[in-house]
Amino acid sequence: MATTPQTSGVASAASATIALENQFTSGVYAKRPIVMVRGQGARLWDENGREFIDCVGGIGVASLGHCHPAVVAAIREQAGRLITAPELFYSDVRARLLAKLNEITPPSICRFFLCNSGTEAVEGAMKFARLSTGRTDFIAFQRGFHGRSMGALTATHKKDYRDPFLPLLAGMTHVAPNDLDAFRAAVTDRTAAVLIEPVQGEGGVRPMDPDFVRAMAGVCRERGVLIIDDEIQCGMGRTGRWFACEHYGFEPDLLCMAKALGGGIPIGAIGISSAVKDLPSHVHGSTFGGNALSAAAALATIETMQSEGLVPLAGEKGSYLLKKFQAIASPKIREVRGMGLMIGVELKEKVQRALHLLQEEHGVCALLAGPTVLRFLPPFVISYEDLDRVAEATRAVLSA
């Protein structure tokens, strides 16, 4: 992979940037010592001129890659016309986005609340479920991740995230994924909704068992429990369908979206079905939700996915990369799993060394998903040549 030789002046600039950010940042992020300054497609460049294949993708945000011309043009045009218009007023671009969301979401979804992030979408969906059902309790799954604000954190399972903030909201029960008996036992007359990620992302890139999901949905219908489908990471085409629930044959009552929705601009959304009662005004809101700039970026993102056929292409490229990983003969690999361009390579050891070698020796940026899982979330526009490079780099690192 082509790189630009490092010079002392450039290195000093990068060091100065890192020092400046370290001086004033909150400290809650464990950062890699790289200053990223430019991106195009599935490539990133740092301040030293080093080039990387990006399989982090902004943690699943950059589905169209970096600086896609259609999204850049939409942002520029909208920024010169109107950046924000709160939902006190109507908005032309917001109206078009809502209609487009209705076009791509499951048939059960007919209304939308626009917000700014995934955790906000989960918070709102939980509020709407309580308001609609008159019930107070929720069920979520072990290894699940739904965000880090207080309500969403209650649904998130990871002990390290939860324990510093106890006590969290009352009425949350976590059950083992794919255990129908445990799920049935957890449902009570107080259960408002279940939160499910069809493919658990932070929990290790684990697709749910289809038979379990269908049976779980049946229990929910029988007991009047709403289904909150968290597709913040696995939605917007990443699995080869617009939403992962389409692989499983269930339709959600509340559908949480974010990450890839805005093409890099922050936006979240809650899709709402007719099973959810009409929502009175003032029960929820967001100052920046549905702002014109984010709406324009999201609209351009969806239209580009449609015009370039990127959703089925994500499925095809994901199958290609999955097979490449499965063909790696390494005693370090425990399991390879995923769906579309959402792939986890579980190791029999911690992944930090492999992540470091991929990045520093092979120019491939990847993620972890728990202590032993390498996670790959490349842009849908990544080339097959780059997928081959990612696979070969992974093979080399895990064979060392």
The 8 nearest C-alpha neighbors of each residue, nearest first, counted from 0:
[[1, 2, 50, 362, 361, 51, 388, 52],
 [2, 0, 50, 3, 49, 51, 362, 4],
 [3, 1, 49, 50, 4, 48, 0, 51],
 [2, 4, 48, 49, 5, 1, 47, 50],
 [5, 3, 2, 6, 48, 47, 49, 1],
 [4, 6, 47, 3, 10, 9, 7, 48],
 [7, 5, 9, 8, 10, 4, 47, 11],
 [6, 8, 10, 9, 11, 5, 12, 47],
 [7, 9, 11, 10, 6, 12, 5, 13],
 [10, 8, 12, 6, 11, 7, 47, 13],
 [11, 9, 7, 13, 12, 8, 6, 47],
 [12, 10, 14, 8, 9, 13, 7, 15],
 [11, 13, 15, 9, 10, 14, 16, 8],
 [14, 12, 16, 10, 15, 11, 46, 34],
 [13, 15, 11, 17, 16, 12, 18, 10],
 [14, 16, 12, 18, 13, 17, 11, 19],
 [15, 17, 13, 19, 14, 18, 20, 12],
 [16, 18, 14, 20, 15, 19, 21, 13],
 [17, 19, 15, 21, 16, 20, 14, 22],
 [20, 18, 16, 22, 21, 17, 15, 23],
 [21, 19, 17, 22, 23, 18, 24, 16],
 [20, 22, 18, 24, 19, 23, 17, 26],
 [23, 21, 19, 20, 18, 24, 17, 25],
 [22, 24, 20, 21, 25, 19, 26, 18],
 [25, 23, 21, 26, 20, 22, 27, 19],
 [26, 24, 27, 23, 28, 21, 22, 20],
 [25, 27, 28, 24, 29, 21, 23, 30],
 [26, 28, 25, 29, 24, 30, 21, 160],
 [29, 27, 26, 30, 25, 24, 31, 21],
 [30, 28, 27, 31, 26, 32, 25, 21],
 [31, 29, 28, 32, 33, 26, 27, 21],
 [30, 32, 33, 29, 34, 355, 28, 17],
 [33, 31, 30, 34, 17, 14, 13, 29],
 [34, 32, 31, 35, 45, 13, 46, 17],
 [35, 33, 45, 46, 13, 36, 32, 17],
 [34, 36, 45, 44, 33, 37, 46, 43],
 [37, 35, 45, 46, 44, 34, 38, 43],
 [38, 36, 44, 43, 35, 45, 39, 65],
 [39, 37, 43, 65, 42, 44, 40, 66],
 [40, 38, 65, 42, 66, 41, 43, 64],
 [39, 41, 64, 65, 42, 380, 38, 67],
 [40, 42, 64, 381, 53, 378, 52, 39],
 [43, 41, 52, 39, 53, 40, 51, 38],
 [44, 42, 38, 51, 50, 37, 53, 52],
 [45, 43, 50, 37, 49, 48, 35, 36],
 [44, 46, 35, 34, 48, 36, 47, 49],
 [47, 45, 48, 34, 13, 36, 35, 9],
 [46, 48, 45, 49, 5, 9, 10, 13],
 [49, 47, 3, 45, 46, 44, 50, 2],
 [48, 50, 2, 44, 45, 47, 3, 51],
 [49, 51, 44, 2, 43, 48, 362, 42],
 [52, 50, 362, 43, 363, 42, 53, 44],
 [53, 51, 42, 363, 41, 362, 364, 54],
 [52, 54, 364, 41, 55, 42, 56, 51],
 [55, 53, 377, 365, 376, 375, 364, 56],
 [56, 54, 365, 58, 376, 53, 57, 366],
 [55, 57, 61, 59, 58, 54, 377, 60],
 [56, 58, 60, 59, 55, 61, 263, 258],
 [59, 57, 55, 56, 60, 376, 258, 61],
 [58, 60, 56, 57, 376, 61, 232, 258],
 [59, 61, 259, 258, 57, 58, 56, 62],
 [62, 60, 56, 64, 63, 378, 57, 263],
 [61, 63, 378, 379, 64, 259, 60, 59],
 [64, 62, 61, 378, 379, 380, 67, 262],
 [65, 63, 40, 61, 378, 41, 62, 380],
 [64, 66, 39, 40, 38, 67, 61, 41],
 [65, 67, 39, 71, 68, 64, 38, 40],
 [66, 68, 70, 69, 65, 71, 63, 64],
 [69, 67, 71, 70, 72, 66, 73, 65],
 [70, 68, 72, 71, 67, 73, 299, 303],
 [71, 69, 73, 72, 67, 299, 68, 296],
 [70, 72, 68, 74, 73, 69, 66, 67],
 [73, 71, 75, 69, 70, 74, 68, 76],
 [74, 72, 70, 76, 75, 71, 295, 77],
 [75, 73, 71, 77, 72, 76, 78, 296],
 [76, 74, 72, 78, 73, 77, 71, 79],
 [75, 77, 73, 79, 74, 78, 72, 80],
 [76, 78, 80, 74, 79, 75, 81, 292],
 [79, 77, 82, 75, 80, 76, 81, 74],
 [80, 78, 77, 76, 81, 75, 82, 74],
 [79, 81, 77, 78, 76, 82, 75, 291],
 [82, 80, 78, 77, 83, 79, 291, 292],
 [83, 81, 292, 78, 291, 77, 80, 290],
 [82, 84, 290, 291, 81, 85, 292, 287],
 [83, 85, 290, 291, 86, 88, 90, 82],
 [86, 84, 87, 88, 290, 286, 83, 287],
 [85, 87, 88, 89, 84, 289, 288, 90],
 [86, 88, 85, 89, 84, 286, 90, 284],
 [89, 87, 86, 85, 90, 84, 91, 93],
 [90, 88, 86, 91, 87, 94, 93, 84],
 [89, 91, 93, 92, 94, 88, 84, 291],
 [90, 92, 94, 93, 95, 89, 291, 96],
 [91, 93, 95, 94, 90, 295, 294, 96],
 [94, 92, 96, 90, 95, 91, 294, 97],
 [93, 95, 97, 91, 92, 96, 90, 98],
 [94, 96, 92, 98, 93, 97, 99, 91],
 [95, 97, 99, 93, 298, 98, 94, 100],
 [98, 96, 100, 94, 99, 95, 93, 101],
 [97, 99, 101, 95, 96, 100, 94, 102],
 [98, 100, 102, 96, 101, 97, 95, 103],
 [101, 99, 97, 102, 103, 98, 104, 96],
 [100, 102, 98, 99, 104, 103, 109, 97],
 [101, 103, 99, 100, 104, 98, 105, 106],
 [104, 102, 100, 101, 99, 105, 241, 301],
 [103, 105, 101, 102, 100, 108, 106, 241],
 [106, 104, 107, 108, 250, 103, 245, 251],
 [107, 105, 108, 104, 109, 250, 101, 272],
 [106, 108, 272, 105, 250, 109, 251, 252],
 [109, 107, 272, 271, 106, 270, 105, 110],
 [108, 110, 272, 271, 101, 107, 273, 111],
 [111, 109, 271, 270, 108, 272, 112, 101],
 [112, 110, 270, 269, 271, 113, 268, 97],
 [111, 113, 269, 268, 114, 270, 110, 271],
 [114, 112, 268, 288, 289, 267, 111, 269],
 [113, 115, 288, 267, 268, 266, 285, 116],
 [114, 116, 266, 267, 265, 288, 119, 287],
 [117, 115, 267, 119, 266, 118, 257, 114],
 [116, 118, 257, 120, 119, 267, 231, 256],
 [117, 119, 146, 121, 120, 116, 151, 122],
 [120, 118, 122, 116, 117, 121, 123, 114],
 [119, 121, 117, 123, 118, 122, 255, 269],
 [120, 122, 124, 118, 119, 123, 151, 125],
 [123, 121, 119, 125, 120, 124, 151, 150],
 [122, 124, 126, 120, 125, 121, 119, 127],
 [125, 123, 127, 121, 126, 122, 128, 120],
 [124, 126, 128, 122, 123, 127, 121, 129],
 [127, 125, 123, 129, 124, 128, 130, 122],
 [126, 128, 130, 124, 125, 129, 131, 123],
 [129, 127, 125, 131, 126, 130, 191, 132],
 [130, 128, 126, 134, 133, 132, 127, 131],
 [129, 131, 127, 128, 133, 132, 126, 134],
 [130, 132, 276, 128, 129, 275, 133, 127],
 [133, 131, 134, 129, 130, 191, 128, 275],
 [132, 134, 129, 130, 131, 135, 191, 128],
 [135, 133, 191, 189, 132, 129, 190, 136],
 [134, 136, 129, 189, 191, 190, 170, 133],
 [137, 135, 170, 190, 191, 189, 171, 134],
 [138, 136, 171, 192, 190, 193, 191, 170],
 [137, 139, 193, 172, 171, 173, 194, 192],
 [140, 138, 173, 194, 193, 154, 172, 195],
 [141, 139, 173, 174, 143, 176, 175, 142],
 [140, 142, 175, 143, 156, 173, 174, 176],
 [143, 141, 202, 156, 140, 157, 144, 199],
 [144, 142, 141, 140, 156, 155, 202, 199],
 [145, 143, 155, 146, 201, 156, 142, 202],
 [144, 146, 155, 151, 154, 118, 143, 152],
 [147, 145, 118, 151, 152, 144, 148, 155],
 [146, 148, 152, 151, 149, 118, 145, 160],
 [149, 147, 151, 152, 150, 146, 118, 122],
 [148, 150, 152, 151, 153, 147, 167, 168],
 [151, 149, 153, 152, 122, 148, 168, 154],
 [152, 150, 146, 154, 153, 148, 145, 149],
 [151, 153, 147, 155, 149, 154, 150, 148],
 [152, 154, 150, 151, 155, 167, 168, 149],
 [153, 155, 151, 152, 139, 145, 156, 171],
 [156, 154, 144, 152, 145, 143, 153, 157],
 [155, 157, 143, 142, 141, 158, 154, 144],
 [158, 156, 160, 159, 155, 161, 142, 144],
 [157, 159, 161, 160, 162, 156, 155, 163],
 [160, 158, 157, 161, 162, 163, 156, 164],
 [161, 159, 158, 157, 162, 163, 147, 152],
 [162, 160, 158, 159, 164, 163, 157, 152],
 [161, 163, 164, 165, 158, 159, 160, 166],
 [164, 162, 161, 165, 160, 159, 166, 158],
 [165, 163, 162, 161, 166, 167, 160, 149],
 [166, 164, 167, 162, 163, 161, 168, 153],
 [165, 167, 164, 168, 169, 162, 161, 163],
 [166, 168, 165, 153, 169, 164, 149, 150],
 [169, 167, 153, 150, 170, 166, 171, 149],
 [168, 170, 171, 167, 136, 166, 153, 135],
 [169, 171, 136, 137, 172, 168, 135, 190],
 [172, 170, 137, 138, 136, 169, 173, 154],
 [173, 171, 138, 139, 137, 174, 170, 185],
 [174, 172, 139, 140, 141, 138, 171, 175],
 [175, 173, 140, 141, 181, 182, 176, 139],
 [174, 176, 141, 178, 140, 177, 173, 181],
 [177, 175, 178, 140, 141, 174, 207, 142],
 [176, 178, 211, 179, 208, 175, 207, 212],
 [179, 177, 181, 176, 180, 175, 182, 211],
 [178, 180, 182, 181, 177, 183, 211, 215],
 [179, 181, 183, 182, 178, 184, 185, 177],
 [182, 180, 184, 179, 178, 183, 185, 174],
 [181, 183, 179, 185, 184, 180, 178, 174],
 [182, 184, 180, 185, 186, 181, 179, 218],
 [185, 183, 181, 182, 186, 180, 187, 179],
 [184, 186, 182, 183, 181, 187, 172, 138],
 [187, 185, 183, 184, 190, 182, 188, 138],
 [188, 186, 189, 190, 185, 184, 222, 136],
 [187, 189, 190, 186, 134, 222, 191, 223],
 [188, 190, 134, 187, 136, 135, 191, 186],
 [191, 189, 136, 187, 137, 188, 192, 186],
 [190, 192, 134, 224, 136, 137, 129, 135],
 [193, 191, 225, 224, 137, 226, 190, 128],
 [192, 194, 138, 226, 137, 139, 227, 195],
 [195, 193, 227, 139, 228, 138, 226, 192],
 [194, 196, 228, 229, 197, 227, 193, 139],
 [195, 197, 229, 198, 199, 228, 230, 194],
 [198, 196, 207, 206, 195, 243, 199, 244],
 [199, 197, 206, 196, 205, 207, 200, 233],
 [198, 200, 205, 204, 196, 202, 143, 206],
 [199, 201, 204, 202, 203, 198, 232, 205],
 [200, 202, 368, 203, 144, 199, 204, 369],
 [203, 201, 142, 200, 199, 143, 368, 204],
 [202, 204, 368, 201, 205, 200, 369, 372],
 [205, 203, 200, 199, 343, 337, 202, 198],
 [204, 206, 199, 198, 203, 207, 337, 200],
 [207, 205, 198, 197, 199, 337, 208, 204],
 [206, 208, 197, 198, 209, 205, 177, 212],
 [207, 209, 211, 210, 177, 212, 206, 176],
 [210, 208, 212, 211, 247, 207, 213, 246],
 [211, 209, 213, 212, 208, 214, 247, 177],
 [210, 212, 214, 177, 208, 209, 213, 215],
 [213, 211, 215, 209, 214, 210, 216, 208],
 [212, 214, 216, 210, 215, 211, 209, 217],
 [213, 215, 217, 211, 216, 212, 210, 218],
 [216, 214, 212, 218, 217, 213, 211, 219],
 [217, 215, 219, 213, 214, 218, 212, 220],
 [218, 216, 214, 220, 215, 219, 221, 213],
 [217, 219, 221, 215, 216, 220, 222, 214],
 [218, 220, 224, 216, 222, 217, 221, 223],
 [221, 219, 217, 223, 218, 222, 216, 224],
 [220, 222, 218, 219, 223, 217, 224, 216],
 [223, 221, 219, 224, 220, 218, 188, 186],
 [222, 224, 220, 219, 221, 225, 191, 132],
 [223, 225, 219, 192, 191, 222, 190, 220],
 [226, 224, 192, 252, 191, 193, 227, 219],
 [225, 227, 193, 252, 251, 192, 228, 253],
 [228, 226, 253, 194, 254, 193, 252, 229],
 [227, 229, 254, 195, 251, 230, 226, 194],
 [230, 228, 255, 196, 231, 195, 254, 227],
 [231, 229, 234, 233, 232, 256, 255, 228],
 [230, 232, 256, 257, 229, 234, 117, 258],
 [231, 233, 230, 234, 59, 258, 200, 257],
 [232, 234, 230, 237, 231, 198, 243, 238],
 [235, 233, 230, 242, 236, 232, 237, 231],
 [236, 234, 241, 237, 242, 259, 260, 233],
 [235, 237, 241, 310, 240, 239, 234, 238],
 [236, 238, 239, 340, 233, 234, 235, 339],
 [239, 237, 339, 338, 240, 236, 314, 340],
 [314, 240, 238, 311, 313, 310, 339, 236],
 [241, 239, 236, 242, 238, 310, 243, 311],
 [240, 242, 236, 235, 234, 310, 239, 103],
 [243, 241, 234, 240, 244, 245, 235, 236],
 [242, 244, 245, 246, 234, 238, 197, 240],
 [243, 245, 247, 246, 242, 249, 248, 197],
 [246, 244, 243, 248, 247, 242, 240, 249],
 [247, 245, 244, 243, 248, 240, 242, 209],
 [248, 246, 244, 245, 209, 249, 212, 213],
 [247, 249, 245, 246, 244, 250, 213, 209],
 [250, 248, 247, 244, 251, 213, 245, 216],
 [249, 251, 107, 105, 252, 244, 248, 106],
 [252, 250, 226, 253, 228, 254, 227, 249],
 [251, 253, 272, 226, 225, 271, 227, 274],
 [252, 254, 227, 271, 270, 251, 228, 124],
 [253, 255, 270, 228, 269, 227, 251, 229],
 [256, 254, 269, 229, 120, 230, 231, 268],
 [255, 257, 231, 268, 267, 230, 269, 117],
 [256, 258, 267, 117, 231, 260, 116, 266],
 [257, 259, 60, 260, 231, 59, 232, 261],
 [260, 258, 60, 262, 261, 62, 61, 257],
 [259, 261, 257, 297, 258, 262, 235, 266],
 [262, 260, 297, 264, 263, 296, 259, 266],
 [261, 263, 300, 259, 264, 61, 260, 296],
 [264, 262, 261, 61, 60, 265, 259, 258],
 [263, 265, 261, 262, 293, 266, 296, 297],
 [266, 264, 115, 261, 116, 263, 293, 267],
 [267, 265, 115, 116, 261, 257, 114, 293],
 [268, 266, 257, 116, 115, 114, 256, 117],
 [267, 269, 113, 256, 112, 114, 120, 255],
 [270, 268, 255, 112, 254, 111, 120, 271],
 [269, 271, 254, 111, 253, 108, 110, 268],
 [270, 272, 253, 110, 108, 111, 109, 252],
 [273, 271, 108, 252, 107, 274, 109, 275],
 [272, 274, 275, 276, 109, 271, 107, 108],
 [275, 273, 272, 252, 276, 225, 271, 131],
 [276, 274, 273, 131, 272, 277, 271, 252],
 [275, 277, 131, 278, 274, 273, 130, 132],
 [278, 276, 279, 275, 131, 273, 274, 127],
 [277, 279, 276, 280, 282, 127, 131, 130],
 [280, 278, 282, 277, 281, 283, 276, 130],
 [279, 281, 282, 278, 283, 284, 277, 87],
 [280, 282, 283, 279, 284, 278, 285, 87],
 [283, 281, 280, 279, 284, 278, 126, 127],
 [284, 282, 281, 285, 123, 280, 126, 127],
 [283, 285, 281, 286, 282, 288, 114, 112],
 [284, 286, 288, 287, 114, 283, 113, 115],
 [287, 285, 288, 85, 284, 86, 290, 114],
 [286, 288, 290, 285, 289, 85, 115, 114],
 [289, 287, 114, 285, 113, 290, 115, 286],
 [288, 290, 113, 294, 114, 287, 93, 291],
 [291, 289, 83, 287, 288, 84, 293, 292],
 [290, 292, 83, 294, 82, 293, 295, 84],
 [293, 291, 82, 295, 294, 290, 77, 74],
 [294, 292, 296, 295, 291, 290, 264, 297],
 [293, 295, 291, 297, 292, 296, 93, 289],
 [294, 296, 298, 292, 293, 297, 73, 291],
 [295, 297, 293, 299, 261, 294, 298, 70],
 [298, 296, 261, 300, 294, 299, 295, 260],
 [297, 299, 295, 96, 301, 300, 296, 294],
 [300, 298, 302, 296, 297, 70, 301, 303],
 [301, 299, 297, 303, 298, 262, 302, 296],
 [302, 300, 304, 298, 303, 299, 297, 305],
 [301, 303, 305, 299, 304, 300, 306, 298],
 [304, 302, 306, 300, 305, 301, 307, 299],
 [305, 303, 309, 301, 302, 307, 306, 308],
 [304, 306, 302, 308, 303, 307, 301, 309],
 [305, 307, 303, 308, 304, 302, 309, 301],
 [308, 306, 309, 304, 305, 303, 302, 310],
 [309, 307, 305, 306, 304, 310, 311, 312],
 [308, 310, 312, 304, 307, 311, 313, 379],
 [309, 311, 236, 239, 313, 312, 308, 240],
 [312, 310, 239, 314, 313, 309, 308, 315],
 [311, 313, 309, 315, 314, 310, 316, 308],
 [314, 312, 239, 310, 316, 379, 311, 315],
 [239, 313, 315, 339, 317, 311, 312, 316],
 [316, 314, 312, 318, 317, 313, 319, 311],
 [317, 315, 319, 313, 318, 314, 312, 320],
 [316, 318, 339, 340, 314, 320, 319, 315],
 [319, 317, 321, 315, 316, 320, 339, 314],
 [318, 320, 316, 317, 322, 321, 315, 323],
 [319, 321, 323, 317, 322, 318, 316, 324],
 [322, 320, 318, 324, 323, 319, 317, 325],
 [323, 321, 325, 319, 324, 320, 326, 318],
 [324, 322, 320, 326, 321, 325, 390, 319],
 [323, 325, 321, 326, 322, 327, 390, 320],
 [324, 326, 322, 323, 327, 335, 321, 328],
 [325, 327, 323, 324, 322, 328, 321, 394],
 [328, 326, 324, 325, 394, 329, 323, 390],
 [329, 327, 326, 330, 394, 398, 325, 332],
 [328, 330, 331, 332, 398, 327, 397, 394],
 [329, 331, 332, 328, 333, 398, 347, 397],
 [330, 332, 329, 347, 346, 397, 333, 348],
 [333, 331, 346, 330, 329, 334, 345, 347],
 [332, 334, 346, 345, 347, 331, 335, 344],
 [335, 333, 345, 332, 344, 336, 346, 325],
 [336, 334, 344, 343, 325, 345, 324, 337],
 [337, 335, 343, 342, 334, 344, 205, 204],
 [338, 336, 342, 341, 343, 204, 206, 205],
 [337, 339, 238, 341, 340, 342, 317, 336],
 [338, 340, 238, 317, 314, 239, 341, 313],
 [341, 339, 317, 237, 313, 376, 342, 238],
 [340, 342, 376, 339, 338, 337, 375, 237],
 [343, 341, 337, 375, 374, 336, 340, 204],
 [342, 344, 374, 204, 336, 373, 335, 337],
 [343, 345, 335, 373, 372, 334, 346, 374],
 [346, 344, 372, 334, 333, 371, 332, 343],
 [345, 347, 332, 333, 348, 371, 331, 372],
 [346, 348, 331, 333, 332, 371, 345, 349],
 [349, 347, 346, 371, 350, 331, 370, 345],
 [350, 348, 371, 370, 351, 346, 347, 352],
 [349, 351, 371, 353, 352, 354, 370, 348],
 [350, 352, 354, 353, 349, 355, 370, 367],
 [353, 351, 355, 354, 350, 356, 349, 357],
 [352, 354, 356, 350, 355, 351, 357, 396],
 [355, 353, 351, 357, 352, 356, 350, 358],
 [354, 356, 352, 358, 353, 357, 359, 351],
 [357, 355, 353, 360, 359, 358, 354, 352],
 [358, 356, 361, 354, 363, 355, 360, 359],
 [357, 359, 362, 363, 364, 355, 356, 361],
 [358, 360, 356, 362, 361, 355, 357, 363],
 [361, 359, 356, 357, 358, 362, 355, 363],
 [362, 360, 357, 363, 358, 359, 392, 356],
 [361, 363, 51, 358, 359, 360, 52, 357],
 [364, 362, 358, 52, 357, 51, 361, 53],
 [363, 365, 358, 53, 54, 55, 52, 362],
 [364, 366, 54, 55, 375, 374, 363, 354],
 [367, 365, 374, 55, 373, 375, 368, 364],
 [366, 368, 373, 374, 372, 369, 370, 350],
 [369, 367, 203, 201, 372, 374, 202, 373],
 [368, 370, 371, 372, 367, 203, 202, 201],
 [369, 371, 349, 372, 350, 368, 367, 351],
 [370, 372, 349, 350, 346, 345, 369, 348],
 [373, 371, 345, 368, 344, 367, 369, 343],
 [374, 372, 367, 344, 343, 366, 345, 368],
 [373, 375, 343, 366, 367, 342, 368, 372],
 [374, 376, 54, 342, 365, 341, 377, 366],
 [377, 375, 54, 341, 55, 59, 340, 56],
 [378, 376, 54, 56, 375, 55, 53, 379],
 [379, 377, 62, 64, 380, 381, 63, 61],
 [378, 380, 313, 62, 381, 63, 309, 377],
 [381, 379, 378, 63, 64, 382, 40, 41],
 [380, 382, 41, 379, 378, 385, 383, 377],
 [381, 383, 385, 384, 380, 386, 41, 379],
 [382, 384, 386, 385, 387, 381, 316, 319],
 [383, 385, 387, 382, 386, 388, 381, 389],
 [386, 384, 388, 382, 387, 383, 389, 381],
 [385, 387, 383, 389, 388, 384, 390, 320],
 [386, 388, 390, 384, 385, 389, 391, 383],
 [389, 387, 385, 391, 386, 390, 392, 384],
 [390, 388, 386, 392, 387, 391, 393, 385],
 [389, 391, 393, 387, 388, 392, 323, 324],
 [390, 392, 394, 388, 393, 389, 387, 395],
 [393, 391, 395, 389, 394, 390, 388, 361],
 [392, 394, 390, 396, 391, 395, 397, 389],
 [395, 393, 391, 397, 392, 396, 327, 398],
 [396, 394, 392, 398, 393, 397, 391, 399],
 [395, 397, 393, 399, 398, 394, 353, 392],
 [398, 396, 394, 399, 395, 393, 329, 331],
 [397, 399, 395, 396, 329, 394, 328, 331],
 [398, 396, 397, 395, 394, 329, 353, 331]]
